[in-house]
Amino acid sequence: MTATERHSTTRQDIQRSSRSVCCAARLVVLWTAILLLAAAAPAVQPRRVSLLITNGIVITEDPARRVIDRGSVAIDGRDIVAVDRAEPIAASYASSDTIDANGSIVMPGLINTHTHAPMVLFRGLADDLALMDWLQKYIFPAEAKAVSPEFVRAGTRLAALEMIESGTTTYVDMYYFEEEIARVTRAAGLRGVLGETIIQFPVPDARTPSESLARTEKFAAEFSGDDLITPAVAPHAMYTLDEATLKACRALADRLRLPVVIHLAETTDEINTAREKYHNTPTGYLESIGFWGPRTIAAHGVHLTDTDIRVLAGHHVGLSHNPESNMKLASGAAPVQAMQAAGIAVGLGTDGAASNNDLDMFEAMRQAAFLHKLVSGDPRAIPAPLAIQMATIDGARALGMEREIGSLEPGKRADVIIVSMDSARQTPMYDPQSHLVYVTRGDDVRTTIVNGKVLMRDRRVLTVDRDAVLGDARTIAARVRATVR
C-alpha cells in the first residue's frame, strides 16, 4: 500500500469514527429526552371506586368456582367491577371506603328461596305438629285474628333485621299485604322476590281469590322496574285453589311477565288429595292444566316421582329445598340429588320462622348437607361446596336471576357478605368451605352489602333501628298470644 493509500484509509476511518460518535451522542440525547418526558408525564392513576373489600378469602362461586386465598373485591355503585388477588386490585383501584377482610371469608350474599317474612311473629307459637294440624288449628286461626298491615310491617322489619344480621341478601316471600313487605324490604336495603298470596278462602287482605289477583296486579304496577323488588304471583298450592284460579294466576304472570311462586308436593296429605280428586300427582295435575311455565319457583318438592322431576326439568322450574322445615314437620326429605341430576336448579330456603324456627341460611346449608348424607347413606352426598352453591348461585338460577346475583363476578350486583373466622369454634381452619357449612352460624357474619350499599358493618346494622324493631315485635307478640288462648 502506498503512502497516499494509507493516508486515504486513515482519513476514512476517522470519518467513520466521527459518525459513530455523533450517532451515539444523538442516541444519548434521544433517550435522555424520552426519560425526561416519562418523568414529567403523570403516572397512571388507580380507578376510583365506591368500596374496596381487601385481603379476605374470597369464595367467588363463579363458573370456575375460584377460591382466592388473599383476594379483594372492587365495587363501584351497585356493581362489582373486579375480583382478583389483593395485589392487582390494589394496583388498579382505590377508594375512600375500604374494608379490610383479613382473616375473614368474603362471599356472595345468601339467597333464601322460600319464606314468609312476617311469620317471624309466630315463631314458637305452635311446635311439634304435623303440617295440616299446625296450619288449620293454629296458624290459619291466628292469621285471621292477628294479621294486619301493622303486623306485616313489624314482622317484616324483624325478619329483615334477622336476615341482614345472618347474611341473607335476597329472599323469596309469599304472604299478605305484600306491598307493605316490599316497602319495608326496600327501606332495609334487601333484595326481594315478593308475591301476594292467593288462596281460596277469605284471608286478612282479600275475601276472594279475585281480590288477591287484583291486589297482585296493583302491587306489580307499584314496584315495576324497582332495583330491589321483583313482584311475583303467589298461588298458595294446588290443594288450596281451584283450577280456574290456578289458570288465572298463570295468565296474570304471563301477561305481566312475573315470576310465579307456589308450594308443591310438601306432604303426603297433598299427594293423597291430588290422587283422590284428580287421579294424578300435584305436579302432574298442574301440568295437565297448563300451569307450569317460565320463572316458576316451586317450594319443597318433597314427594316427587321421577315423572314429576322430568316435568319440572322440562319447564325449567326452580326448586326451593327447605330441609329444616321439612324435618321439623316430618314432611320428608326431597329427592334433591335426583333433581340436580335432571338439571333442576335447586336452591335453599328456610320456610317461615313459624316452622323452622329461624331465618339462618347457614343452618339451612348445614342441615341440607346432613339430611342427604343420612337418607342416602352416602357421606359424599351434598358436600360442603355444593351446599354453598345451593345457597348462592343455584338459588339465583332457581329464581332466574343468575345473571345479576349469586356469585362474585364483574358486572354482577354487589351483594356481598363478610364472615368472621376468628372465633374459638372456628379455629383452626383448614378448609374455608367446610367451615362455612359445618361450623359457621349466622351471627358470624360481620358485614352485609346489597346493591353496593353496606347494610351492616362490623355487626352494626345501619338501615334498621334494632331496638325499635325488637320493641314493636314484643308488643305485637302479646296480642298474638291472646289469639290462641
MARPA-58384 format. One line per 2 residues: number of its first residue (from 0); for each residue z, y, x of C-alpha. Coordinates in Angstrom, 3 decimals, padded with zeros to 6 digits. Each point is the difference from the previous one (the first is absolute). Example, Ala and Ser with C-alpha at 12.3 -4.5 7.8 and 13.67 -1.06 7.14 Angstrom:
0) 007.800/-004.500/012.300  -000.660/003.440/001.370
END
This chain:
0) 000.000/000.000/000.000  -000.964/003.432/001.376
2) 002.383/002.926/000.268  -001.806/001.710/-002.884
4) 000.388/-003.078/-002.190  003.681/-000.264/000.895
6) 000.536/003.659/-000.897  -001.738/-000.462/-003.370
8) 002.122/-003.049/-000.854  003.215/001.815/000.850
10) -001.028/002.949/-002.184  -000.668/-002.372/-002.956
12) 003.367/-001.711/000.440  001.751/003.356/-000.013
14) -001.834/000.997/-003.166  000.863/-003.284/-001.749
16) 003.654/000.392/001.020  000.012/003.563/-001.275
18) -001.434/-001.094/-003.325  002.675/-002.745/-000.284
20) 002.767/002.495/000.671  -001.387/002.348/-002.641
22) -000.224/-002.837/-002.574  003.558/-001.050/000.741
24) 001.166/003.580/-000.329  -001.769/000.357/-003.338
26) 001.598/-003.256/-001.231  003.418/001.271/001.022
28) -000.605/003.248/-001.863  -001.265/-001.930/-003.085
30) 002.977/-002.385/-000.135  002.398/002.895/000.567
32) -001.553/001.836/-002.950  000.236/-003.146/-002.182
34) 003.661/-000.472/000.900  000.770/003.654/-000.678
36) -001.742/-000.180/-003.390  001.859/-003.196/-000.888
38) 003.291/001.591/000.955  -000.814/003.078/-002.042
40) -001.147/-001.990/-003.086  002.684/-000.716/-002.611
42) 001.398/-003.574/000.051  -000.842/-002.261/-002.961
44) 002.875/000.483/-002.409  001.524/-002.860/-002.037
46) -000.850/000.148/-003.689  002.793/001.515/-002.081
48) 001.165/-002.269/-002.820  002.737/000.303/-002.597
50) 002.150/-002.941/001.124  000.291/-002.409/002.909
52) 001.970/-003.253/-000.044  000.438/-001.143/003.579
54) 001.227/-002.896/002.158  000.583/-002.564/-002.746
56) -001.015/-003.615/-000.480  -002.976/000.609/-002.272
58) -000.920/-002.771/-002.446  -003.383/001.153/-001.251
60) -001.116/-002.685/-002.522  -003.542/001.066/000.944
62) -002.787/-002.636/-000.037  000.984/-001.114/003.508
64) 003.702/-000.065/-001.023  000.836/001.963/003.137
66) 003.617/000.348/001.079  000.307/002.786/002.573
68) 003.161/-000.380/002.068  000.270/003.670/000.931
70) -002.201/001.773/-002.454  -000.355/003.277/-001.832
72) -001.537/001.237/-003.235  -001.614/003.413/-000.429
74) 000.015/001.473/-003.527  -001.779/003.109/-001.191
76) 000.663/001.103/-003.545  -000.077/-003.045/-002.246
78) -002.045/-002.195/002.357  000.487/-002.158/003.056
80) -002.305/001.226/002.758  000.883/-002.361/002.865
82) 002.001/-003.151/000.747  000.207/-001.046/003.639
84) 002.188/-000.485/003.028  002.390/002.880/000.627
86) -001.800/001.341/003.083  -003.461/000.591/-001.537
88) 001.562/001.560/-003.083  002.118/002.335/002.145
90) -003.089/001.039/001.966  -002.103/000.683/-003.084
92) 002.411/001.361/-002.629  002.851/002.472/-000.235
94) 002.282/001.062/-002.823  002.970/002.248/-000.605
96) 001.474/-002.881/-002.045  000.546/-003.187/001.987
98) 002.097/-003.032/-000.928  001.065/-002.177/002.929
100) -000.010/-003.595/-001.272  001.209/-001.557/003.233
102) 001.796/-003.266/-000.792  -001.368/-000.045/-003.567
104) -002.907/-001.579/-001.850  -002.702/002.232/-001.472
106) -001.913/-001.682/-002.818  -001.910/000.621/-003.234
108) 002.111/000.970/-002.986  000.864/-002.937/-002.252
110) -001.901/-000.518/-003.267  001.978/-001.288/-002.987
112) -002.681/-001.457/-002.257  002.180/-000.474/-003.094
114) 003.075/001.694/-001.371  001.475/001.899/-002.940
116) 001.583/002.975/001.745  002.377/001.382/-002.663
118) 001.506/-003.458/-000.495  002.204/000.647/003.020
120) 002.324/001.413/-002.663  000.286/-003.541/-001.447
122) 000.880/-001.472/003.391  002.593/-002.745/-000.543
124) 000.085/000.529/-003.767  -000.727/-003.676/-000.707
126) -000.356/-002.699/002.632  -000.359/-003.772/000.359
128) -002.221/-000.390/-003.054  -003.448/-001.420/-000.714
130) -002.694/002.640/-000.422  -000.389/-000.188/-003.777
132) 003.765/000.088/-000.629  000.352/002.849/002.471
134) -002.792/001.994/-001.640  000.665/-000.667/-003.674
136) 003.808/000.048/-000.038  000.702/002.748/002.532
138) -002.900/002.006/001.418  -002.115/000.678/-003.099
140) 003.082/001.001/-002.089  001.363/002.189/002.811
142) -003.371/001.687/000.428  -000.252/000.698/-003.735
144) 003.353/001.803/000.057  000.073/001.622/003.454
146) -003.512/000.806/001.214  -001.049/003.643/-000.342
148) -001.844/002.517/002.172  003.345/000.953/001.556
150) 000.792/-003.652/000.734  -003.428/-000.528/001.559
152) 000.258/003.097/002.186  003.467/-000.916/001.259
154) -000.957/-003.629/000.584  -003.194/000.894/001.842
156) 001.839/002.472/002.242  002.483/-002.754/000.867
158) -002.823/-002.478/000.644  -001.877/002.558/002.120
160) 003.111/000.601/002.089  000.445/-003.738/000.537
162) -003.657/-000.506/000.905  -000.100/002.902/002.448
164) 003.192/-001.229/001.654  -001.399/-003.536/000.368
166) -003.534/000.761/001.162  -002.134/-000.425/-003.130
168) -002.734/002.627/-000.076  -002.195/-001.281/-002.860
170) 001.077/-001.799/-003.170  -001.572/-001.367/-003.161
172) 001.878/000.685/-003.208  -000.225/-000.782/-003.689
174) 002.496/001.514/-002.406  000.446/002.598/-002.753
176) -000.394/003.787/000.214  -002.155/-000.665/003.046
178) -000.922/003.687/000.296  003.668/000.691/000.822
180) -000.071/-002.734/002.625  -003.125/001.529/001.507
182) 001.489/003.502/000.174  003.144/-001.233/001.715
184) -002.005/-002.219/002.358  -002.254/002.872/001.046
186) 002.962/002.344/000.506  001.703/-002.610/002.193
188) -003.196/-000.324/002.040  -000.641/-003.685/-000.683
190) -003.329/-001.603/-000.829  -000.234/-001.841/-003.331
192) -002.369/-002.110/-002.073  001.647/000.621/-003.357
194) -000.743/-001.499/-003.387  001.253/000.811/-003.491
196) 001.256/-003.301/-001.456  -001.934/-001.149/-003.060
198) 001.829/-002.534/-002.174  -000.314/-001.229/-003.593
200) 003.352/001.064/-001.437  001.535/003.514/-000.219
202) 001.374/001.269/003.313  001.778/003.219/001.006
204) -003.173/002.049/000.498  -002.397/-001.548/-002.535
206) 000.181/-001.742/-003.353  -003.304/-001.864/000.348
208) -002.370/-001.179/002.739  -002.480/002.642/-001.181
210) 002.545/002.711/000.761  000.584/-001.505/003.451
212) -003.736/-000.022/000.689  -000.218/003.651/-001.045
214) 002.921/000.832/002.289  -001.757/-001.849/002.812
216) -003.148/002.064/-000.431  001.957/003.249/-000.042
218) 001.983/-001.111/003.058  -003.193/-000.902/001.845
220) -001.462/003.431/-000.725  003.097/001.788/001.297
222) -000.063/-001.808/003.342  -003.722/-000.461/000.481
224) -000.907/000.618/003.638  003.615/000.319/001.105
226) 000.490/-000.715/003.704  003.116/-002.123/-000.541
228) -000.145/-001.297/-003.579  -002.533/-002.569/-001.221
230) 000.260/-000.463/-003.783  -000.408/-003.569/-001.289
232) -000.251/-001.880/-003.286  002.960/-002.370/-000.349
234) -000.169/-002.624/-002.794  003.325/-001.813/000.201
236) -001.168/-003.632/-000.256  -002.234/-002.325/-001.992
238) 002.994/-001.263/-002.000  001.122/003.493/-001.113
240) -003.438/001.320/-001.051  -002.707/-001.085/-002.382
242) -003.619/-000.531/000.954  -001.220/003.323/-001.394
244) 002.521/001.968/002.037  -000.742/-001.910/003.191
246) -003.702/000.719/-000.453  000.753/003.655/-000.723
248) 001.992/000.196/003.247  -002.926/-001.362/001.989
250) -002.436/002.329/-001.752  002.158/003.042/000.760
252) 000.356/-000.997/003.654  -003.748/-000.508/000.326
254) -000.809/003.292/-001.704  002.409/002.039/002.131
256) -000.413/-002.161/003.132  003.703/-000.723/000.213
258) 001.843/-002.978/001.504  001.636/-002.508/-002.355
260) 003.502/-001.420/000.494  001.227/-003.048/-001.968
262) 002.654/-002.726/000.190  -001.604/-003.430/000.353
264) 001.189/-003.612/-000.172  003.570/000.906/000.883
266) 001.869/-002.753/-001.882  -000.515/-003.390/-001.602
268) 000.717/001.672/-003.357  -003.103/002.129/000.486
270) -002.028/-003.079/000.909  001.211/-001.810/-003.119
272) -000.824/003.003/-002.203  -003.562/000.115/001.343
274) -000.472/-003.730/-000.525  001.375/000.032/-003.550
276) -001.896/003.083/-001.183  -003.212/-000.150/002.016
278) -000.185/-003.511/001.503  -000.412/001.690/003.361
280) 001.907/001.361/002.956  000.909/003.715/-000.001
282) -002.649/000.597/002.669  -002.583/-002.039/-001.904
284) 000.744/001.759/-003.281  -000.383/003.440/001.596
286) -003.254/-001.184/001.572  -001.255/-001.175/-003.403
288) 000.415/003.471/-001.535  -001.618/001.817/002.923
290) 003.195/001.592/001.249  -000.334/-000.531/003.746
292) -001.804/002.691/001.936  000.074/002.137/003.133
294) 003.200/001.499/001.392  002.322/-002.225/-002.004
296) 003.474/-000.804/001.328  001.645/-003.076/-001.479
298) 003.749/-000.244/000.545  001.697/-003.323/000.747
300) -002.648/-002.721/-000.470  002.705/-002.646/000.297
302) -001.677/-002.643/-002.158  -003.683/000.007/000.930
304) -002.360/-002.978/000.005  -002.772/-000.466/002.546
306) -002.441/001.169/-002.684  002.096/003.097/-000.641
308) -000.064/000.816/003.696  -003.791/-000.307/000.092
310) -000.304/002.318/-003.010  002.238/002.642/001.582
312) -001.788/-000.261/003.336  -003.374/000.322/-001.737
314) 001.055/003.280/-001.603  001.695/001.285/003.185
316) 003.316/000.329/-001.804  002.913/001.014/002.258
318) 003.227/-001.964/-000.329  003.530/001.348/000.342
320) 002.399/-002.680/001.251  003.629/000.690/-000.958
322) 002.054/-002.720/001.711  003.489/001.380/-000.628
324) -000.458/000.616/-003.718  -001.744/-003.359/-000.437
326) 002.850/-001.825/001.723  002.785/001.913/-001.738
328) -001.465/-000.645/-003.452  -000.864/-003.594/000.970
330) -003.625/000.686/-000.911  -001.386/-002.047/002.884
332) -001.974/000.498/003.195  -003.511/001.434/-000.169
334) -002.759/-001.980/001.795  -000.426/002.736/002.571
336) -001.643/-002.084/002.705  -002.601/-001.356/-002.432
338) -000.755/003.524/-001.204  -000.372/001.294/003.538
340) -002.260/-002.923/000.883  -002.200/000.945/-002.978
342) -000.314/003.555/001.294  002.343/001.699/-002.449
344) 001.792/003.051/001.405  003.696/-000.797/-000.448
346) 002.429/002.885/000.415  003.765/000.030/-000.369
348) 002.119/001.561/-002.724  003.660/000.295/-000.839
350) -000.381/000.115/-003.795  002.484/002.309/-001.720
352) 003.470/000.354/001.488  001.422/-001.423/-003.225
354) -001.318/-003.423/001.024  000.107/000.105/003.791
356) 002.402/002.068/000.404  -001.388/002.500/002.489
358) -003.244/001.560/001.219  000.303/-001.074/003.639
360) -003.402/-001.243/001.158  001.447/-001.419/003.220
362) 001.917/-002.447/-002.172  -003.216/-000.789/-001.870
364) -001.692/-000.860/003.300  002.858/-002.197/001.144
366) 000.364/-001.839/-003.299  -003.751/-000.571/-000.298
368) -000.004/-001.603/003.435  003.079/-002.131/-000.746
370) -001.112/-001.084/-003.483  -003.374/-001.343/001.061
372) 001.369/-001.791/003.041  002.404/-001.738/-002.360
374) -002.403/-000.967/-002.798  -002.772/-001.099/002.379
376) 002.254/-001.801/002.468  -001.906/001.802/002.738
378) 001.883/002.491/002.218  -003.347/001.556/000.909
380) -000.668/001.084/-003.596  000.022/003.813/-000.270
382) 000.854/000.776/003.647  001.493/003.398/000.782
384) -003.311/001.760/000.827  -001.478/-001.171/-003.321
386) 003.049/001.222/-001.936  -000.464/003.465/001.564
388) -003.695/-000.131/-000.836  000.829/-000.793/-003.643
390) 002.362/002.997/-000.173  -002.566/002.385/001.482
392) -003.761/-000.513/000.264  -000.192/-002.928/-002.453
394) 001.942/002.075/-002.515  -002.553/002.774/000.487
396) -002.810/-002.523/-000.534  001.656/-001.224/-003.203
398) -000.068/003.601/-001.262  -003.551/000.644/001.175
400) 001.348/002.686/002.340  -000.515/-001.630/003.401
402) -002.317/002.808/001.135  002.765/002.568/-000.434
404) 003.313/-001.716/000.769  001.602/-003.192/001.293
406) -000.630/000.324/003.734  000.261/002.522/002.814
408) -003.603/000.937/000.724  -001.806/003.303/000.600
410) -001.288/001.440/-003.265  002.600/-001.673/-002.197
412) 002.815/001.803/-001.757  003.074/000.554/002.153
414) 002.415/-002.305/-001.833  002.289/-001.025/002.853
416) 003.552/-001.229/000.473  002.189/-000.197/003.079
418) 002.463/-002.886/000.121  002.978/000.020/002.346
420) 000.537/-003.070/002.179  003.217/001.060/001.753
422) 002.726/-001.676/-002.100  002.104/-002.942/001.156
424) -001.709/-002.125/-002.642  -003.381/000.710/001.587
426) 000.990/-000.573/003.612  -001.661/-001.554/001.957
428) -003.548/000.350/-001.321  -002.640/-002.354/001.360
430) -002.566/000.286/-002.783  -000.171/003.231/-002.058
432) -001.851/-001.610/-002.909  002.561/-002.777/-000.261
434) 002.765/002.610/-000.033  -001.648/002.001/-002.783
436) -000.085/-003.023/-002.319  003.032/-002.068/000.952
438) 002.499/002.655/001.091  -000.865/003.464/-001.304
440) 001.378/001.554/-003.176  -001.136/003.074/-001.854
442) 002.765/002.152/001.421  -001.400/-000.542/003.505
444) -002.824/002.386/-000.914  000.614/003.323/001.724
446) -003.023/002.043/-001.025  -002.430/-000.185/-002.923
448) -003.296/001.916/-000.098  -002.511/000.116/-002.869
450) -003.324/001.853/000.112  001.120/001.538/003.276
452) 003.156/001.496/-001.542  003.399/-001.046/001.339
454) 002.094/-001.117/-002.985  002.929/-001.324/002.045
456) 000.841/000.814/003.605  002.788/-001.749/001.894
458) 001.358/-001.346/-003.319  000.113/003.444/-001.603
460) -002.130/000.092/-003.162  -001.776/003.349/-000.236
462) -001.717/-000.138/-003.398  002.759/-001.319/-002.263
464) 003.521/001.369/-000.512  001.957/-003.167/000.673
466) 003.356/001.092/-001.423  -001.540/001.363/-003.203
468) -002.068/-003.148/-000.515  002.987/-002.308/000.375
470) 002.121/002.189/-002.266  -002.616/-000.022/-002.769
472) -000.406/-003.770/000.295  003.726/-000.588/-000.417
474) 000.104/002.223/-003.073  -002.842/-001.878/-001.692
476) 001.463/-003.373/001.000  003.022/000.736/-002.181
478) -002.322/000.422/-002.995  -001.904/-003.171/000.859
480) 003.222/-001.976/000.194  000.815/001.042/-003.552
482) -003.279/-001.422/-001.300  000.900/-003.598/000.874
484) 003.638/-000.118/-001.061
END
